[in-house]
């Protein structure tokens, strides 16, 4: 994902697919189809390299979403302050 090469990015479309930046794949430890079970599959591009797109069902995507680190209380407060200042 060229827009944010050094940042973890997770973009989900409903409950059928999601797009992960290379950094997000690294942090979430996703390298092979076995890392996106049950029922998930990594789309692959040239040379069979994963594109960052994961296709699956709601259960598949929920298992991946559960791996996403959650902000701590201070981060939540800071985010709320930032959004209120606009």
N, C-alpha and C positions, 0 to 999 in steps of 0.2 A: 504494500500500500504506500504509494509515493507521497501522499499528503502528510503523513505522520510517521516517517520511517523510524524514529527513535522513541515513539510513544506507543503504549498498548491501546489499541482501539478495538471495541466490540460493538458491532452494529447488527441488531437482530431484526428480521422481518417476520412479524407474527410468530408462528410456531412451526415454520417449515425450513428456514435457513438462517444462517448468520455469517457475517464476514469478520474475520480477525486479522489484525495487522501481524506482521512477523513477530514483533515484540510481544504482542498479546499471546500468540501461539507459544512463544518461548516461556513466558511467565506462567501460562496455564498448563504447560508441559504437554502440548498437543503436537504429535509428530506423525502418527499413523492412524488408520481407521480404528484400530483397537483403542485409541485414546478418546474416541467419541461414541462409545457404546452407551446404551443399547440403540441399535438401529441407525446410527449415524454413519456418514461417509464423507471423507474429504474429497473435494473436487481437485483434480490435478491438471496442470497445464503442461507446457513443454518439458520434456525429459521426466515426466511423471512427478514433477515437483508440486507439492500442495499450493493451491492458489490463495488459501485463507478462507475459502467458502466451505462451510459445513452444511450439509443437507441432512435433515433428519425429521424427527417428530417432536412434539412438545416435551416428551420425556427425555429425549436426547439433549435438547437445548437447555432444559432445566438442569441437567447434570453438569453441563458446562458452566451455566450461569452461577451455579452454586460454588464454583471454584473461584469466581471473581472476588478479589479482595474488597472488603467493605471499608468505607471510611470510618475512622475512629470518631469519638465525640467532638474533639477539637476541630477536626477536618469538616465535620458536618456543620458546626457552628460557623466556621470561617466561610463555608460555601453559602450559608444562609445570609450572612452579613454582606457578602459580595453581591448576591442577587437582589438584596433589599436596597443597595446603594444605587442601583440603576434607575 
